[in-house]
Amino acid sequence: MKPNTACESCLMPFAKDPGKRESDRYCSYCFKDGTLCYEGNDLKEFQRISYSKMRAHGVCVLKARFFTFLIRFAPRWRK
């Protein structure tokens, strides 16, 4: 079985994760203190939150929009 190389919630590559991960499945932004930071199941809301956080961290508009679009393909959000 192939190990995960990206977060199952936001698709951020683990190699780019600046924090200390607590889970093999999620990045340090999505999973803290033993639980998911966003526990809801509304993809659009999660995308809005992710976009605003990326912009706050200095990600340019075009990249933030692209990465936000890709979130819908993460294992957590597949239907």
mmJSON file of the N, C-alpha and C atoms, coordinates in Angstrom:
{"data_MODEL":{"atom_site":{
"group_PDB":["ATOM","ATOM","ATOM","ATOM","ATOM","ATOM","ATOM","ATOM","ATOM","ATOM","ATOM","ATOM","ATOM","ATOM","ATOM","ATOM","ATOM","ATOM","ATOM","ATOM","ATOM","ATOM","ATOM","ATOM","ATOM","ATOM","ATOM","ATOM","ATOM","ATOM","ATOM","ATOM","ATOM","ATOM","ATOM","ATOM","ATOM","ATOM","ATOM","ATOM","ATOM","ATOM","ATOM","ATOM","ATOM","ATOM","ATOM","ATOM","ATOM","ATOM","ATOM","ATOM","ATOM","ATOM","ATOM","ATOM","ATOM","ATOM","ATOM","ATOM","ATOM","ATOM","ATOM","ATOM","ATOM","ATOM","ATOM","ATOM","ATOM","ATOM","ATOM","ATOM","ATOM","ATOM","ATOM","ATOM","ATOM","ATOM","ATOM","ATOM","ATOM","ATOM","ATOM","ATOM","ATOM","ATOM","ATOM","ATOM","ATOM","ATOM","ATOM","ATOM","ATOM","ATOM","ATOM","ATOM","ATOM","ATOM","ATOM","ATOM","ATOM","ATOM","ATOM","ATOM","ATOM","ATOM","ATOM","ATOM","ATOM","ATOM","ATOM","ATOM","ATOM","ATOM","ATOM","ATOM","ATOM","ATOM","ATOM","ATOM","ATOM","ATOM","ATOM","ATOM","ATOM","ATOM","ATOM","ATOM","ATOM","ATOM","ATOM","ATOM","ATOM","ATOM","ATOM","ATOM","ATOM","ATOM","ATOM","ATOM","ATOM","ATOM","ATOM","ATOM","ATOM","ATOM","ATOM","ATOM","ATOM","ATOM","ATOM","ATOM","ATOM","ATOM","ATOM","ATOM","ATOM","ATOM","ATOM","ATOM","ATOM","ATOM","ATOM","ATOM","ATOM","ATOM","ATOM","ATOM","ATOM","ATOM","ATOM","ATOM","ATOM","ATOM","ATOM","ATOM","ATOM","ATOM","ATOM","ATOM","ATOM","ATOM","ATOM","ATOM","ATOM","ATOM","ATOM","ATOM","ATOM","ATOM","ATOM","ATOM","ATOM","ATOM","ATOM","ATOM","ATOM","ATOM","ATOM","ATOM","ATOM","ATOM","ATOM","ATOM","ATOM","ATOM","ATOM","ATOM","ATOM","ATOM","ATOM","ATOM","ATOM","ATOM","ATOM","ATOM","ATOM","ATOM","ATOM","ATOM","ATOM","ATOM","ATOM","ATOM","ATOM","ATOM","ATOM","ATOM","ATOM","ATOM","ATOM","ATOM","ATOM","ATOM","ATOM","ATOM","ATOM"],
"id":[1,2,3,4,5,6,7,8,9,10,11,12,13,14,15,16,17,18,19,20,21,22,23,24,25,26,27,28,29,30,31,32,33,34,35,36,37,38,39,40,41,42,43,44,45,46,47,48,49,50,51,52,53,54,55,56,57,58,59,60,61,62,63,64,65,66,67,68,69,70,71,72,73,74,75,76,77,78,79,80,81,82,83,84,85,86,87,88,89,90,91,92,93,94,95,96,97,98,99,100,101,102,103,104,105,106,107,108,109,110,111,112,113,114,115,116,117,118,119,120,121,122,123,124,125,126,127,128,129,130,131,132,133,134,135,136,137,138,139,140,141,142,143,144,145,146,147,148,149,150,151,152,153,154,155,156,157,158,159,160,161,162,163,164,165,166,167,168,169,170,171,172,173,174,175,176,177,178,179,180,181,182,183,184,185,186,187,188,189,190,191,192,193,194,195,196,197,198,199,200,201,202,203,204,205,206,207,208,209,210,211,212,213,214,215,216,217,218,219,220,221,222,223,224,225,226,227,228,229,230,231,232,233,234,235,236,237],
"type_symbol":["N","C","C","N","C","C","N","C","C","N","C","C","N","C","C","N","C","C","N","C","C","N","C","C","N","C","C","N","C","C","N","C","C","N","C","C","N","C","C","N","C","C","N","C","C","N","C","C","N","C","C","N","C","C","N","C","C","N","C","C","N","C","C","N","C","C","N","C","C","N","C","C","N","C","C","N","C","C","N","C","C","N","C","C","N","C","C","N","C","C","N","C","C","N","C","C","N","C","C","N","C","C","N","C","C","N","C","C","N","C","C","N","C","C","N","C","C","N","C","C","N","C","C","N","C","C","N","C","C","N","C","C","N","C","C","N","C","C","N","C","C","N","C","C","N","C","C","N","C","C","N","C","C","N","C","C","N","C","C","N","C","C","N","C","C","N","C","C","N","C","C","N","C","C","N","C","C","N","C","C","N","C","C","N","C","C","N","C","C","N","C","C","N","C","C","N","C","C","N","C","C","N","C","C","N","C","C","N","C","C","N","C","C","N","C","C","N","C","C","N","C","C","N","C","C","N","C","C","N","C","C","N","C","C","N","C","C"],
"label_atom_id":["N","CA","C","N","CA","C","N","CA","C","N","CA","C","N","CA","C","N","CA","C","N","CA","C","N","CA","C","N","CA","C","N","CA","C","N","CA","C","N","CA","C","N","CA","C","N","CA","C","N","CA","C","N","CA","C","N","CA","C","N","CA","C","N","CA","C","N","CA","C","N","CA","C","N","CA","C","N","CA","C","N","CA","C","N","CA","C","N","CA","C","N","CA","C","N","CA","C","N","CA","C","N","CA","C","N","CA","C","N","CA","C","N","CA","C","N","CA","C","N","CA","C","N","CA","C","N","CA","C","N","CA","C","N","CA","C","N","CA","C","N","CA","C","N","CA","C","N","CA","C","N","CA","C","N","CA","C","N","CA","C","N","CA","C","N","CA","C","N","CA","C","N","CA","C","N","CA","C","N","CA","C","N","CA","C","N","CA","C","N","CA","C","N","CA","C","N","CA","C","N","CA","C","N","CA","C","N","CA","C","N","CA","C","N","CA","C","N","CA","C","N","CA","C","N","CA","C","N","CA","C","N","CA","C","N","CA","C","N","CA","C","N","CA","C","N","CA","C","N","CA","C","N","CA","C","N","CA","C","N","CA","C","N","CA","C","N","CA","C","N","CA","C","N","CA","C"],
"label_alt_id":[null,null,null,null,null,null,null,null,null,null,null,null,null,null,null,null,null,null,null,null,null,null,null,null,null,null,null,null,null,null,null,null,null,null,null,null,null,null,null,null,null,null,null,null,null,null,null,null,null,null,null,null,null,null,null,null,null,null,null,null,null,null,null,null,null,null,null,null,null,null,null,null,null,null,null,null,null,null,null,null,null,null,null,null,null,null,null,null,null,null,null,null,null,null,null,null,null,null,null,null,null,null,null,null,null,null,null,null,null,null,null,null,null,null,null,null,null,null,null,null,null,null,null,null,null,null,null,null,null,null,null,null,null,null,null,null,null,null,null,null,null,null,null,null,null,null,null,null,null,null,null,null,null,null,null,null,null,null,null,null,null,null,null,null,null,null,null,null,null,null,null,null,null,null,null,null,null,null,null,null,null,null,null,null,null,null,null,null,null,null,null,null,null,null,null,null,null,null,null,null,null,null,null,null,null,null,null,null,null,null,null,null,null,null,null,null,null,null,null,null,null,null,null,null,null,null,null,null,null,null,null,null,null,null,null,null,null],
"label_comp_id":["MET","MET","MET","LYS","LYS","LYS","PRO","PRO","PRO","ASN","ASN","ASN","THR","THR","THR","ALA","ALA","ALA","CYS","CYS","CYS","GLU","GLU","GLU","SER","SER","SER","CYS","CYS","CYS","LEU","LEU","LEU","MET","MET","MET","PRO","PRO","PRO","PHE","PHE","PHE","ALA","ALA","ALA","LYS","LYS","LYS","ASP","ASP","ASP","PRO","PRO","PRO","GLY","GLY","GLY","LYS","LYS","LYS","ARG","ARG","ARG","GLU","GLU","GLU","SER","SER","SER","ASP","ASP","ASP","ARG","ARG","ARG","TYR","TYR","TYR","CYS","CYS","CYS","SER","SER","SER","TYR","TYR","TYR","CYS","CYS","CYS","PHE","PHE","PHE","LYS","LYS","LYS","ASP","ASP","ASP","GLY","GLY","GLY","THR","THR","THR","LEU","LEU","LEU","CYS","CYS","CYS","TYR","TYR","TYR","GLU","GLU","GLU","GLY","GLY","GLY","ASN","ASN","ASN","ASP","ASP","ASP","LEU","LEU","LEU","LYS","LYS","LYS","GLU","GLU","GLU","PHE","PHE","PHE","GLN","GLN","GLN","ARG","ARG","ARG","ILE","ILE","ILE","SER","SER","SER","TYR","TYR","TYR","SER","SER","SER","LYS","LYS","LYS","MET","MET","MET","ARG","ARG","ARG","ALA","ALA","ALA","HIS","HIS","HIS","GLY","GLY","GLY","VAL","VAL","VAL","CYS","CYS","CYS","VAL","VAL","VAL","LEU","LEU","LEU","LYS","LYS","LYS","ALA","ALA","ALA","ARG","ARG","ARG","PHE","PHE","PHE","PHE","PHE","PHE","THR","THR","THR","PHE","PHE","PHE","LEU","LEU","LEU","ILE","ILE","ILE","ARG","ARG","ARG","PHE","PHE","PHE","ALA","ALA","ALA","PRO","PRO","PRO","ARG","ARG","ARG","TRP","TRP","TRP","ARG","ARG","ARG","LYS","LYS","LYS"],
"label_asym_id":["A","A","A","A","A","A","A","A","A","A","A","A","A","A","A","A","A","A","A","A","A","A","A","A","A","A","A","A","A","A","A","A","A","A","A","A","A","A","A","A","A","A","A","A","A","A","A","A","A","A","A","A","A","A","A","A","A","A","A","A","A","A","A","A","A","A","A","A","A","A","A","A","A","A","A","A","A","A","A","A","A","A","A","A","A","A","A","A","A","A","A","A","A","A","A","A","A","A","A","A","A","A","A","A","A","A","A","A","A","A","A","A","A","A","A","A","A","A","A","A","A","A","A","A","A","A","A","A","A","A","A","A","A","A","A","A","A","A","A","A","A","A","A","A","A","A","A","A","A","A","A","A","A","A","A","A","A","A","A","A","A","A","A","A","A","A","A","A","A","A","A","A","A","A","A","A","A","A","A","A","A","A","A","A","A","A","A","A","A","A","A","A","A","A","A","A","A","A","A","A","A","A","A","A","A","A","A","A","A","A","A","A","A","A","A","A","A","A","A","A","A","A","A","A","A","A","A","A","A","A","A","A","A","A","A","A","A"],
"label_entity_id":["1","1","1","1","1","1","1","1","1","1","1","1","1","1","1","1","1","1","1","1","1","1","1","1","1","1","1","1","1","1","1","1","1","1","1","1","1","1","1","1","1","1","1","1","1","1","1","1","1","1","1","1","1","1","1","1","1","1","1","1","1","1","1","1","1","1","1","1","1","1","1","1","1","1","1","1","1","1","1","1","1","1","1","1","1","1","1","1","1","1","1","1","1","1","1","1","1","1","1","1","1","1","1","1","1","1","1","1","1","1","1","1","1","1","1","1","1","1","1","1","1","1","1","1","1","1","1","1","1","1","1","1","1","1","1","1","1","1","1","1","1","1","1","1","1","1","1","1","1","1","1","1","1","1","1","1","1","1","1","1","1","1","1","1","1","1","1","1","1","1","1","1","1","1","1","1","1","1","1","1","1","1","1","1","1","1","1","1","1","1","1","1","1","1","1","1","1","1","1","1","1","1","1","1","1","1","1","1","1","1","1","1","1","1","1","1","1","1","1","1","1","1","1","1","1","1","1","1","1","1","1","1","1","1","1","1","1"],
"label_seq_id":[1,1,1,2,2,2,3,3,3,4,4,4,5,5,5,6,6,6,7,7,7,8,8,8,9,9,9,10,10,10,11,11,11,12,12,12,13,13,13,14,14,14,15,15,15,16,16,16,17,17,17,18,18,18,19,19,19,20,20,20,21,21,21,22,22,22,23,23,23,24,24,24,25,25,25,26,26,26,27,27,27,28,28,28,29,29,29,30,30,30,31,31,31,32,32,32,33,33,33,34,34,34,35,35,35,36,36,36,37,37,37,38,38,38,39,39,39,40,40,40,41,41,41,42,42,42,43,43,43,44,44,44,45,45,45,46,46,46,47,47,47,48,48,48,49,49,49,50,50,50,51,51,51,52,52,52,53,53,53,54,54,54,55,55,55,56,56,56,57,57,57,58,58,58,59,59,59,60,60,60,61,61,61,62,62,62,63,63,63,64,64,64,65,65,65,66,66,66,67,67,67,68,68,68,69,69,69,70,70,70,71,71,71,72,72,72,73,73,73,74,74,74,75,75,75,76,76,76,77,77,77,78,78,78,79,79,79],
"pdbx_PDB_ins_code":[null,null,null,null,null,null,null,null,null,null,null,null,null,null,null,null,null,null,null,null,null,null,null,null,null,null,null,null,null,null,null,null,null,null,null,null,null,null,null,null,null,null,null,null,null,null,null,null,null,null,null,null,null,null,null,null,null,null,null,null,null,null,null,null,null,null,null,null,null,null,null,null,null,null,null,null,null,null,null,null,null,null,null,null,null,null,null,null,null,null,null,null,null,null,null,null,null,null,null,null,null,null,null,null,null,null,null,null,null,null,null,null,null,null,null,null,null,null,null,null,null,null,null,null,null,null,null,null,null,null,null,null,null,null,null,null,null,null,null,null,null,null,null,null,null,null,null,null,null,null,null,null,null,null,null,null,null,null,null,null,null,null,null,null,null,null,null,null,null,null,null,null,null,null,null,null,null,null,null,null,null,null,null,null,null,null,null,null,null,null,null,null,null,null,null,null,null,null,null,null,null,null,null,null,null,null,null,null,null,null,null,null,null,null,null,null,null,null,null,null,null,null,null,null,null,null,null,null,null,null,null,null,null,null,null,null,null],
"Cartn_x":[0.839,0.0,0.885,0.574,1.364,1.064,2.1,1.846,1.306,0.526,-0.022,1.107,1.028,2.015,1.372,0.035,-0.688,-1.858,-2.278,-3.386,-4.675,-5.423,-6.672,-7.813,-7.585,-8.627,-8.408,-7.155,-6.892,-5.916,-5.343,-4.377,-3.022,-2.725,-1.407,-0.356,0.701,1.75,2.419,2.621,3.243,4.639,5.327,6.666,6.619,5.472,5.319,4.709,4.342,3.7,4.722,4.508,5.486,5.381,4.274,4.06,4.413,4.135,4.366,3.048,3.05,1.839,1.57,0.296,-0.133,-0.797,-0.967,-1.684,-0.958,-1.098,-0.528,-1.416,-2.647,-3.611,-3.826,-3.562,-3.888,-2.686,-2.693,-1.609,-1.793,-0.802,-0.858,-1.921,-2.358,-3.422,-4.798,-4.987,-6.303,-6.544,-5.49,-5.636,-4.769,-5.418,-4.7,-5.359,-4.565,-5.052,-5.969,-5.637,-6.364,-7.704,-7.986,-9.258,-9.096,-10.016,-9.989,-10.363,-9.69,-9.982,-11.339,-11.689,-13.019,-13.74,-14.669,-15.36,-16.636,-17.029,-18.237,-18.048,-19.092,-19.004,-19.485,-19.361,-19.742,-18.484,-18.335,-17.15,-16.959,-18.03,-17.927,-17.413,-17.914,-17.456,-15.981,-15.586,-14.181,-13.298,-13.753,-12.987,-12.852,-13.912,-13.835,-12.834,-12.886,-11.961,-10.522,-10.307,-8.967,-8.418,-9.264,-8.849,-8.409,-9.214,-8.869,-7.584,-7.373,-6.136,-4.921,-5.069,-3.962,-3.598,-4.611,-4.352,-3.676,-4.109,-3.505,-2.036,-1.682,-0.294,0.522,-0.049,0.693,0.659,-0.202,-0.327,-1.043,-0.537,-1.141,-2.548,-3.363,-4.773,-4.939,-4.168,-4.308,-3.999,-2.904,-2.556,-3.604,-4.039,-5.036,-6.331,-6.756,-7.97,-7.776,-6.625,-6.341,-6.327,-5.588,-5.516,-6.882,-7.661,-9.01,-9.885,-9.768,-10.514,-10.149,-8.867,-8.406,-8.921,-9.28,-9.733,-10.879,-11.742,-12.904,-12.5,-11.253,-10.787,-10.094,-9.993,-9.369,-10.243,-9.637,-10.414,-11.523,-11.293,-12.31,-13.592,-13.499,-14.661,-15.286,-14.731,-15.341,-16.644,-17.574,-18.891,-19.088],
"Cartn_y":[-1.179,0.0,1.244,2.188,3.401,4.375,4.926,5.881,7.201,7.888,9.183,10.198,11.021,12.078,13.45,13.489,14.752,14.598,15.715,15.739,15.257,14.411,13.881,14.885,16.022,17.028,18.2,18.693,19.881,19.634,18.457,18.05,18.752,19.43,20.043,18.931,19.012,17.989,18.03,16.872,16.821,17.429,17.375,17.964,19.483,20.113,21.566,21.976,21.019,21.302,21.904,23.161,23.808,23.399,22.783,22.426,20.98,20.583,19.206,18.445,17.454,16.663,15.702,15.563,14.618,13.386,13.407,12.331,11.944,10.691,10.232,10.616,11.035,11.328,12.816,13.656,15.076,15.964,17.173,18.13,18.805,19.588,20.254,21.351,21.854,22.86,22.225,21.037,20.381,19.544,19.114,18.199,18.674,19.074,19.536,18.969,18.69,18.21,17.002,16.112,14.866,14.945,16.068,16.21,17.102,16.952,17.809,19.229,20.208,21.61,22.022,21.512,21.746,20.412,20.263,18.988,18.888,19.982,19.969,19.165,19.136,18.415,19.276,20.602,21.537,21.919,21.332,21.559,23.033,23.72,25.145,25.996,25.725,26.485,26.206,24.931,24.582,25.267,25.326,25.995,27.493,28.136,29.57,29.805,28.969,29.094,28.88,27.836,27.531,28.666,29.217,30.323,31.522,31.878,33.045,32.812,31.585,31.272,31.316,30.812,30.872,32.314,33.148,34.563,35.244,34.903,35.487,35.08,33.905,33.429,33.898,34.769,35.365,34.63,33.647,32.936,33.867,33.986,34.888,34.406,35.33,35.057,33.878,33.859,32.797,31.416,31.317,30.03,29.629,30.579,30.277,29.765,30.384,29.917,28.521,28.26,26.948,25.866,26.111,25.124,24.913,25.985,25.873,25.0,25.166,24.332,22.859,22.565,21.178,20.45,21.19,20.57,19.59,19.886,19.016,17.597,17.395,16.069,15.295,15.9,15.237,14.082,13.025,11.852,12.188,13.152,13.506,14.024,14.666,15.327,14.546,13.427,12.6,12.012,11.915,11.387,9.99],
"Cartn_z":[0.0,0.0,0.0,-0.874,-1.019,0.131,0.768,1.851,1.301,2.117,1.724,1.584,0.561,0.367,0.454,0.591,0.692,1.664,2.213,3.161,2.492,3.174,2.635,2.704,3.339,3.457,2.507,2.422,1.6,0.449,0.385,-0.654,-0.577,0.528,0.655,0.767,-0.047,0.043,1.418,1.998,3.317,3.308,2.188,2.093,2.268,2.011,2.145,3.487,4.3,5.59,6.551,6.987,7.856,9.322,9.707,11.108,11.404,12.654,13.08,12.937,12.076,11.833,12.97,13.31,14.346,13.734,12.409,11.731,10.453,10.066,8.795,7.614,7.91,6.85,6.597,7.602,7.49,7.813,7.236,7.478,8.84,9.229,10.533,10.575,9.434,9.4,9.583,9.068,9.105,10.356,11.034,12.166,13.328,14.419,15.619,16.859,17.858,19.152,19.027,18.09,17.949,17.223,16.59,15.883,14.649,13.707,12.518,12.918,12.36,12.669,12.109,10.944,10.379,10.375,11.305,11.447,10.621,9.982,9.174,7.897,7.098,5.829,4.661,4.799,3.74,2.954,1.779,0.95,0.628,0.245,-0.139,1.02,2.218,3.389,3.665,3.58,3.789,2.749,1.509,0.462,0.756,1.228,1.574,2.693,3.713,4.841,4.363,3.568,3.058,2.208,1.342,0.478,1.322,2.31,3.132,3.924,4.393,5.121,4.194,2.97,2.011,1.698,1.476,1.178,2.366,3.582,4.78,4.937,4.4,4.452,3.253,2.422,1.324,-0.001,-0.142,-1.414,-2.397,-3.609,-4.589,-4.955,-5.449,-5.749,-6.702,-7.777,-8.775,-8.188,-7.448,-6.826,-5.792,-4.982,-3.945,-4.579,-5.668,-6.36,-6.929,-7.522,-8.098,-7.014,-5.928,-4.85,-4.197,-4.088,-3.53,-4.425,-5.722,-6.668,-6.498,-6.322,-6.218,-4.974,-3.937,-2.687,-2.936,-3.892,-4.156,-4.544,-4.958,-5.368,-4.242,-3.072,-1.914,-1.445,-0.933,-0.485,0.517,1.373,2.376,1.735,0.581,-0.016,-1.165,-1.528,-2.591,-2.09,-2.982,-2.577,-3.086],
"occupancy":[1.0,1.0,1.0,1.0,1.0,1.0,1.0,1.0,1.0,1.0,1.0,1.0,1.0,1.0,1.0,1.0,1.0,1.0,1.0,1.0,1.0,1.0,1.0,1.0,1.0,1.0,1.0,1.0,1.0,1.0,1.0,1.0,1.0,1.0,1.0,1.0,1.0,1.0,1.0,1.0,1.0,1.0,1.0,1.0,1.0,1.0,1.0,1.0,1.0,1.0,1.0,1.0,1.0,1.0,1.0,1.0,1.0,1.0,1.0,1.0,1.0,1.0,1.0,1.0,1.0,1.0,1.0,1.0,1.0,1.0,1.0,1.0,1.0,1.0,1.0,1.0,1.0,1.0,1.0,1.0,1.0,1.0,1.0,1.0,1.0,1.0,1.0,1.0,1.0,1.0,1.0,1.0,1.0,1.0,1.0,1.0,1.0,1.0,1.0,1.0,1.0,1.0,1.0,1.0,1.0,1.0,1.0,1.0,1.0,1.0,1.0,1.0,1.0,1.0,1.0,1.0,1.0,1.0,1.0,1.0,1.0,1.0,1.0,1.0,1.0,1.0,1.0,1.0,1.0,1.0,1.0,1.0,1.0,1.0,1.0,1.0,1.0,1.0,1.0,1.0,1.0,1.0,1.0,1.0,1.0,1.0,1.0,1.0,1.0,1.0,1.0,1.0,1.0,1.0,1.0,1.0,1.0,1.0,1.0,1.0,1.0,1.0,1.0,1.0,1.0,1.0,1.0,1.0,1.0,1.0,1.0,1.0,1.0,1.0,1.0,1.0,1.0,1.0,1.0,1.0,1.0,1.0,1.0,1.0,1.0,1.0,1.0,1.0,1.0,1.0,1.0,1.0,1.0,1.0,1.0,1.0,1.0,1.0,1.0,1.0,1.0,1.0,1.0,1.0,1.0,1.0,1.0,1.0,1.0,1.0,1.0,1.0,1.0,1.0,1.0,1.0,1.0,1.0,1.0,1.0,1.0,1.0,1.0,1.0,1.0,1.0,1.0,1.0,1.0,1.0,1.0,1.0,1.0,1.0,1.0,1.0,1.0],
"B_iso_or_equiv":[0.0,0.0,0.0,0.0,0.0,0.0,0.0,0.0,0.0,0.0,0.0,0.0,0.0,0.0,0.0,0.0,0.0,0.0,0.0,0.0,0.0,0.0,0.0,0.0,0.0,0.0,0.0,0.0,0.0,0.0,0.0,0.0,0.0,0.0,0.0,0.0,0.0,0.0,0.0,0.0,0.0,0.0,0.0,0.0,0.0,0.0,0.0,0.0,0.0,0.0,0.0,0.0,0.0,0.0,0.0,0.0,0.0,0.0,0.0,0.0,0.0,0.0,0.0,0.0,0.0,0.0,0.0,0.0,0.0,0.0,0.0,0.0,0.0,0.0,0.0,0.0,0.0,0.0,0.0,0.0,0.0,0.0,0.0,0.0,0.0,0.0,0.0,0.0,0.0,0.0,0.0,0.0,0.0,0.0,0.0,0.0,0.0,0.0,0.0,0.0,0.0,0.0,0.0,0.0,0.0,0.0,0.0,0.0,0.0,0.0,0.0,0.0,0.0,0.0,0.0,0.0,0.0,0.0,0.0,0.0,0.0,0.0,0.0,0.0,0.0,0.0,0.0,0.0,0.0,0.0,0.0,0.0,0.0,0.0,0.0,0.0,0.0,0.0,0.0,0.0,0.0,0.0,0.0,0.0,0.0,0.0,0.0,0.0,0.0,0.0,0.0,0.0,0.0,0.0,0.0,0.0,0.0,0.0,0.0,0.0,0.0,0.0,0.0,0.0,0.0,0.0,0.0,0.0,0.0,0.0,0.0,0.0,0.0,0.0,0.0,0.0,0.0,0.0,0.0,0.0,0.0,0.0,0.0,0.0,0.0,0.0,0.0,0.0,0.0,0.0,0.0,0.0,0.0,0.0,0.0,0.0,0.0,0.0,0.0,0.0,0.0,0.0,0.0,0.0,0.0,0.0,0.0,0.0,0.0,0.0,0.0,0.0,0.0,0.0,0.0,0.0,0.0,0.0,0.0,0.0,0.0,0.0,0.0,0.0,0.0,0.0,0.0,0.0,0.0,0.0,0.0,0.0,0.0,0.0,0.0,0.0,0.0],
"pdbx_formal_charge":[null,null,null,null,null,null,null,null,null,null,null,null,null,null,null,null,null,null,null,null,null,null,null,null,null,null,null,null,null,null,null,null,null,null,null,null,null,null,null,null,null,null,null,null,null,null,null,null,null,null,null,null,null,null,null,null,null,null,null,null,null,null,null,null,null,null,null,null,null,null,null,null,null,null,null,null,null,null,null,null,null,null,null,null,null,null,null,null,null,null,null,null,null,null,null,null,null,null,null,null,null,null,null,null,null,null,null,null,null,null,null,null,null,null,null,null,null,null,null,null,null,null,null,null,null,null,null,null,null,null,null,null,null,null,null,null,null,null,null,null,null,null,null,null,null,null,null,null,null,null,null,null,null,null,null,null,null,null,null,null,null,null,null,null,null,null,null,null,null,null,null,null,null,null,null,null,null,null,null,null,null,null,null,null,null,null,null,null,null,null,null,null,null,null,null,null,null,null,null,null,null,null,null,null,null,null,null,null,null,null,null,null,null,null,null,null,null,null,null,null,null,null,null,null,null,null,null,null,null,null,null,null,null,null,null,null,null],
"auth_seq_id":[1,1,1,2,2,2,3,3,3,4,4,4,5,5,5,6,6,6,7,7,7,8,8,8,9,9,9,10,10,10,11,11,11,12,12,12,13,13,13,14,14,14,15,15,15,16,16,16,17,17,17,18,18,18,19,19,19,20,20,20,21,21,21,22,22,22,23,23,23,24,24,24,25,25,25,26,26,26,27,27,27,28,28,28,29,29,29,30,30,30,31,31,31,32,32,32,33,33,33,34,34,34,35,35,35,36,36,36,37,37,37,38,38,38,39,39,39,40,40,40,41,41,41,42,42,42,43,43,43,44,44,44,45,45,45,46,46,46,47,47,47,48,48,48,49,49,49,50,50,50,51,51,51,52,52,52,53,53,53,54,54,54,55,55,55,56,56,56,57,57,57,58,58,58,59,59,59,60,60,60,61,61,61,62,62,62,63,63,63,64,64,64,65,65,65,66,66,66,67,67,67,68,68,68,69,69,69,70,70,70,71,71,71,72,72,72,73,73,73,74,74,74,75,75,75,76,76,76,77,77,77,78,78,78,79,79,79],
"auth_comp_id":["MET","MET","MET","LYS","LYS","LYS","PRO","PRO","PRO","ASN","ASN","ASN","THR","THR","THR","ALA","ALA","ALA","CYS","CYS","CYS","GLU","GLU","GLU","SER","SER","SER","CYS","CYS","CYS","LEU","LEU","LEU","MET","MET","MET","PRO","PRO","PRO","PHE","PHE","PHE","ALA","ALA","ALA","LYS","LYS","LYS","ASP","ASP","ASP","PRO","PRO","PRO","GLY","GLY","GLY","LYS","LYS","LYS","ARG","ARG","ARG","GLU","GLU","GLU","SER","SER","SER","ASP","ASP","ASP","ARG","ARG","ARG","TYR","TYR","TYR","CYS","CYS","CYS","SER","SER","SER","TYR","TYR","TYR","CYS","CYS","CYS","PHE","PHE","PHE","LYS","LYS","LYS","ASP","ASP","ASP","GLY","GLY","GLY","THR","THR","THR","LEU","LEU","LEU","CYS","CYS","CYS","TYR","TYR","TYR","GLU","GLU","GLU","GLY","GLY","GLY","ASN","ASN","ASN","ASP","ASP","ASP","LEU","LEU","LEU","LYS","LYS","LYS","GLU","GLU","GLU","PHE","PHE","PHE","GLN","GLN","GLN","ARG","ARG","ARG","ILE","ILE","ILE","SER","SER","SER","TYR","TYR","TYR","SER","SER","SER","LYS","LYS","LYS","MET","MET","MET","ARG","ARG","ARG","ALA","ALA","ALA","HIS","HIS","HIS","GLY","GLY","GLY","VAL","VAL","VAL","CYS","CYS","CYS","VAL","VAL","VAL","LEU","LEU","LEU","LYS","LYS","LYS","ALA","ALA","ALA","ARG","ARG","ARG","PHE","PHE","PHE","PHE","PHE","PHE","THR","THR","THR","PHE","PHE","PHE","LEU","LEU","LEU","ILE","ILE","ILE","ARG","ARG","ARG","PHE","PHE","PHE","ALA","ALA","ALA","PRO","PRO","PRO","ARG","ARG","ARG","TRP","TRP","TRP","ARG","ARG","ARG","LYS","LYS","LYS"],
"auth_asym_id":["A","A","A","A","A","A","A","A","A","A","A","A","A","A","A","A","A","A","A","A","A","A","A","A","A","A","A","A","A","A","A","A","A","A","A","A","A","A","A","A","A","A","A","A","A","A","A","A","A","A","A","A","A","A","A","A","A","A","A","A","A","A","A","A","A","A","A","A","A","A","A","A","A","A","A","A","A","A","A","A","A","A","A","A","A","A","A","A","A","A","A","A","A","A","A","A","A","A","A","A","A","A","A","A","A","A","A","A","A","A","A","A","A","A","A","A","A","A","A","A","A","A","A","A","A","A","A","A","A","A","A","A","A","A","A","A","A","A","A","A","A","A","A","A","A","A","A","A","A","A","A","A","A","A","A","A","A","A","A","A","A","A","A","A","A","A","A","A","A","A","A","A","A","A","A","A","A","A","A","A","A","A","A","A","A","A","A","A","A","A","A","A","A","A","A","A","A","A","A","A","A","A","A","A","A","A","A","A","A","A","A","A","A","A","A","A","A","A","A","A","A","A","A","A","A","A","A","A","A","A","A","A","A","A","A","A","A"],
"auth_atom_id":["N","CA","C","N","CA","C","N","CA","C","N","CA","C","N","CA","C","N","CA","C","N","CA","C","N","CA","C","N","CA","C","N","CA","C","N","CA","C","N","CA","C","N","CA","C","N","CA","C","N","CA","C","N","CA","C","N","CA","C","N","CA","C","N","CA","C","N","CA","C","N","CA","C","N","CA","C","N","CA","C","N","CA","C","N","CA","C","N","CA","C","N","CA","C","N","CA","C","N","CA","C","N","CA","C","N","CA","C","N","CA","C","N","CA","C","N","CA","C","N","CA","C","N","CA","C","N","CA","C","N","CA","C","N","CA","C","N","CA","C","N","CA","C","N","CA","C","N","CA","C","N","CA","C","N","CA","C","N","CA","C","N","CA","C","N","CA","C","N","CA","C","N","CA","C","N","CA","C","N","CA","C","N","CA","C","N","CA","C","N","CA","C","N","CA","C","N","CA","C","N","CA","C","N","CA","C","N","CA","C","N","CA","C","N","CA","C","N","CA","C","N","CA","C","N","CA","C","N","CA","C","N","CA","C","N","CA","C","N","CA","C","N","CA","C","N","CA","C","N","CA","C","N","CA","C","N","CA","C","N","CA","C","N","CA","C","N","CA","C","N","CA","C","N","CA","C"],
"pdbx_PDB_model_num":[1,1,1,1,1,1,1,1,1,1,1,1,1,1,1,1,1,1,1,1,1,1,1,1,1,1,1,1,1,1,1,1,1,1,1,1,1,1,1,1,1,1,1,1,1,1,1,1,1,1,1,1,1,1,1,1,1,1,1,1,1,1,1,1,1,1,1,1,1,1,1,1,1,1,1,1,1,1,1,1,1,1,1,1,1,1,1,1,1,1,1,1,1,1,1,1,1,1,1,1,1,1,1,1,1,1,1,1,1,1,1,1,1,1,1,1,1,1,1,1,1,1,1,1,1,1,1,1,1,1,1,1,1,1,1,1,1,1,1,1,1,1,1,1,1,1,1,1,1,1,1,1,1,1,1,1,1,1,1,1,1,1,1,1,1,1,1,1,1,1,1,1,1,1,1,1,1,1,1,1,1,1,1,1,1,1,1,1,1,1,1,1,1,1,1,1,1,1,1,1,1,1,1,1,1,1,1,1,1,1,1,1,1,1,1,1,1,1,1,1,1,1,1,1,1,1,1,1,1,1,1,1,1,1,1,1,1]
}}}
